């Protein structure tokens, strides 16, 4: 397989977005956090973002955004230790709590992910350090880890969590996948198999080495080079 150079892809994005300067201004709107910054985040913020991404999945994101203060209040600031020790009766009571979206399967994921973070903290000192230290060249490994050990963190939810919490990474949006296929990858429209995901990872690794750009910028430029730019990239 001959992979399109990233220089060519960037040129396409610059042409579509009004030039080099215009593209740079768009990219400046979102930069990944450093490993030190990710480690400094409390595990409560990781649980909060996991919850937000889980509830966003298959739902109107604007509704979740508008109710988010209620989520923070209802789940006591997402303290994993406190939530992991709550009684079954208190968890069941969330089904009648109008501060949140009352969807039991997703409510249960908050409890499960609180336990997941507590176990990670027991083994590694904190989930935040384990997460921050995971190499960006192995995002698909991180996605598999989240899917296996967390609750409802597979697929796009895992990718959105990685991006929204601030870690450098790509998102396989419709436009990004379209660019990957145009660049030479033989993958499905919704890459999910390990074979497809490995091809995506290898392409981004190659472009990272070529350009020196973050995986976040690589992903966003790919999205801006094609299609209608369905957010996020």
C-alpha positions as CSV (number, residue, x, y, z in Angstrom):
1,X,0.0,0.0,0.0
2,X,1.3,3.5,-1.0
3,X,0.1,6.0,1.6
4,X,-0.5,9.6,0.5
5,X,2.0,12.0,2.2
6,X,0.7,14.3,4.8
7,X,2.1,17.3,3.0
8,X,-0.4,16.6,0.2
9,X,-3.3,16.2,2.7
10,X,-2.4,19.4,4.5
11,X,-2.3,21.3,1.2
12,X,-5.9,20.1,0.5
13,X,-7.0,21.3,3.9
14,X,-5.4,24.7,3.4
15,X,-7.1,25.1,0.1
16,X,-10.5,24.2,1.5
17,X,-10.1,26.4,4.6
18,X,-8.7,29.6,3.0
19,X,-5.0,29.2,3.2
20,X,-2.2,28.3,5.6
21,X,-3.0,31.0,8.2
22,X,-6.7,30.2,8.3
23,X,-6.0,26.5,8.9
24,X,-3.5,27.4,11.7
25,X,-6.1,29.5,13.4
26,X,-8.6,26.6,13.3
27,X,-6.0,24.2,14.7
28,X,-5.1,26.6,17.5
29,X,-8.6,26.2,19.0
30,X,-7.8,22.8,20.4
31,X,-4.5,21.6,21.7
32,X,-3.8,18.4,23.7
33,X,-2.7,18.6,27.3
34,X,0.8,17.6,28.3
35,X,1.5,14.4,30.2
36,X,2.1,16.4,33.3
37,X,-1.2,18.2,32.9
38,X,-3.1,14.9,32.4
39,X,-1.5,13.4,35.5
40,X,-2.5,16.5,37.5
41,X,-6.2,15.9,36.7
42,X,-8.0,14.2,39.6
43,X,-9.6,10.9,38.9
44,X,-12.9,12.6,39.6
45,X,-12.4,14.5,36.4
46,X,-11.7,11.3,34.5
47,X,-14.9,9.7,35.9
48,X,-16.8,12.9,35.0
49,X,-15.6,12.8,31.4
50,X,-16.2,9.1,31.1
51,X,-19.8,9.7,32.3
52,X,-20.3,12.6,29.9
53,X,-19.1,10.6,26.9
54,X,-21.2,7.5,27.9
55,X,-24.4,9.6,28.2
56,X,-23.6,11.5,25.0
57,X,-23.5,8.2,23.0
58,X,-26.7,7.9,21.0
59,X,-28.2,11.0,22.7
60,X,-28.4,14.7,22.0
61,X,-25.2,16.2,23.2
62,X,-26.8,19.5,23.8
63,X,-29.2,18.0,26.3
64,X,-26.4,16.5,28.3
65,X,-24.5,19.7,28.2
66,X,-27.5,21.7,29.5
67,X,-28.0,19.2,32.4
68,X,-24.4,18.8,33.3
69,X,-24.4,20.9,36.5
70,X,-27.2,18.6,37.7
71,X,-25.0,15.5,36.9
72,X,-22.1,17.0,38.9
73,X,-24.4,17.7,41.8
74,X,-26.2,14.3,41.7
75,X,-23.0,12.3,41.4
76,X,-21.3,14.3,44.2
77,X,-18.6,15.7,42.0
78,X,-17.7,12.2,40.6
79,X,-15.5,11.2,43.6
80,X,-14.7,7.6,42.7
81,X,-14.2,6.5,46.3
82,X,-17.5,8.0,47.6
83,X,-19.5,6.6,44.6
84,X,-17.9,3.2,44.9
85,X,-19.2,2.8,48.4
86,X,-22.8,3.9,47.9
87,X,-25.5,1.4,48.6
88,X,-27.6,-0.3,45.9
89,X,-30.6,1.6,47.1
90,X,-28.9,5.0,46.5
91,X,-27.9,3.9,43.0
92,X,-31.5,2.7,42.2
93,X,-32.8,6.1,43.4
94,X,-31.1,7.8,40.5
95,X,-33.8,6.4,38.2
96,X,-36.1,9.0,39.8
97,X,-33.5,11.9,39.9
98,X,-34.6,14.6,37.5
99,X,-31.2,16.3,37.7
100,X,-29.8,13.7,35.3
101,X,-30.9,11.7,32.3
102,X,-32.6,8.7,33.8
103,X,-31.2,5.8,31.8
104,X,-30.4,2.9,34.1
105,X,-27.8,1.1,32.0
106,X,-25.8,4.3,31.7
107,X,-26.3,5.2,35.4
108,X,-25.0,1.8,36.3
109,X,-21.9,2.6,34.1
110,X,-21.0,5.4,36.5
111,X,-20.8,2.9,39.4
112,X,-18.9,0.4,37.3
113,X,-16.4,3.1,36.2
114,X,-15.9,4.4,39.7
115,X,-14.9,0.9,40.7
116,X,-12.7,0.6,37.7
117,X,-10.8,3.8,38.6
118,X,-10.5,2.7,42.2
119,X,-8.9,-0.5,41.1
120,X,-6.5,1.3,38.8
121,X,-5.6,3.7,41.6
122,X,-4.9,0.7,43.8
123,X,-2.6,-0.9,41.3
124,X,-0.9,2.2,39.8
125,X,-1.3,5.0,42.3
126,X,-3.9,6.8,40.1
127,X,-5.7,6.3,36.9
128,X,-4.5,9.6,35.7
129,X,-0.9,8.6,35.7
130,X,-1.6,5.3,34.0
131,X,-3.6,7.1,31.3
132,X,-1.1,9.9,30.8
133,X,1.8,7.5,30.4
134,X,0.1,5.5,27.7
135,X,2.0,6.1,24.5
136,X,0.1,8.0,21.8
137,X,1.6,5.7,19.2
138,X,-0.7,3.0,20.7
139,X,-4.0,4.7,20.9
140,X,-5.8,1.5,19.7
141,X,-4.2,-0.3,22.7
142,X,-5.6,2.3,25.0
143,X,-9.0,2.0,23.4
144,X,-8.9,-1.7,23.9
145,X,-7.9,-1.3,27.5
146,X,-10.8,1.1,28.2
147,X,-13.3,-1.2,26.4
148,X,-12.1,-4.2,28.4
149,X,-11.8,-2.7,31.8
150,X,-14.3,0.2,31.8
151,X,-18.0,0.2,31.3
152,X,-19.5,1.3,28.0
153,X,-16.2,2.9,26.9
154,X,-15.7,1.0,23.6
155,X,-15.8,2.3,20.1
156,X,-16.4,6.0,19.5
157,X,-17.1,6.6,23.2
158,X,-13.6,5.6,24.0
159,X,-12.1,7.8,21.3
160,X,-14.2,10.8,22.4
161,X,-13.2,10.3,26.0
162,X,-9.5,10.3,25.0
163,X,-9.9,13.5,23.0
164,X,-12.3,15.4,25.3
165,X,-10.2,14.7,28.5
166,X,-7.3,16.3,26.6
167,X,-5.0,13.4,25.6
168,X,-3.4,13.6,22.1
169,X,-5.2,11.3,19.7
170,X,-7.2,10.8,16.6
171,X,-11.0,10.4,16.1
172,X,-12.3,8.3,13.3
173,X,-15.1,10.6,12.3
174,X,-16.8,10.1,8.9
175,X,-14.6,12.7,7.3
176,X,-11.3,11.4,8.8
177,X,-12.2,7.9,7.7
178,X,-13.0,9.3,4.2
179,X,-9.5,10.8,4.1
180,X,-7.8,7.7,5.3
181,X,-9.5,5.7,2.6
182,X,-8.6,8.2,-0.1
183,X,-5.0,8.1,1.2
184,X,-4.8,4.4,0.4
185,X,-6.2,2.5,3.4
186,X,-8.5,-0.4,2.7
187,X,-10.8,-0.1,5.7
188,X,-14.5,-0.1,6.5
189,X,-16.6,3.1,6.6
190,X,-16.8,2.5,10.4
191,X,-13.5,0.9,11.3
192,X,-14.0,-1.5,14.3
193,X,-11.9,-4.6,13.6
194,X,-8.4,-4.8,15.0
195,X,-7.1,-5.1,11.4
196,X,-8.7,-1.9,10.4
197,X,-7.7,-0.1,13.6
198,X,-4.1,-1.2,13.2
199,X,-4.1,0.3,9.7
200,X,-5.4,3.6,11.0
201,X,-2.9,3.7,13.8
202,X,0.0,2.9,11.4
203,X,-1.1,5.7,9.1
204,X,-1.2,8.3,11.9
205,X,2.1,7.0,13.2
206,X,3.7,7.5,9.7
207,X,2.2,11.0,9.3
208,X,3.3,11.9,12.8
209,X,6.9,10.9,12.0
210,X,6.7,12.8,8.6
211,X,5.2,16.0,9.9
212,X,6.0,16.2,13.6
213,X,2.4,17.3,14.2
214,X,0.3,16.1,17.1
215,X,-2.2,13.3,16.5
216,X,-4.9,15.7,17.3
217,X,-3.8,18.1,14.6
218,X,-3.3,15.2,12.1
219,X,-6.8,14.0,12.7
220,X,-8.4,17.5,12.4
221,X,-6.5,18.3,9.3
222,X,-7.6,15.0,7.7
223,X,-11.2,15.9,8.5
224,X,-10.8,19.4,7.2
225,X,-9.4,18.1,3.9
226,X,-12.6,16.4,2.9
227,X,-16.3,16.4,3.2
228,X,-18.5,18.6,5.4
229,X,-16.4,18.4,8.6
230,X,-18.8,16.7,10.9
231,X,-17.5,17.5,14.4
232,X,-15.4,16.5,16.1
233,X,-12.3,15.5,14.1
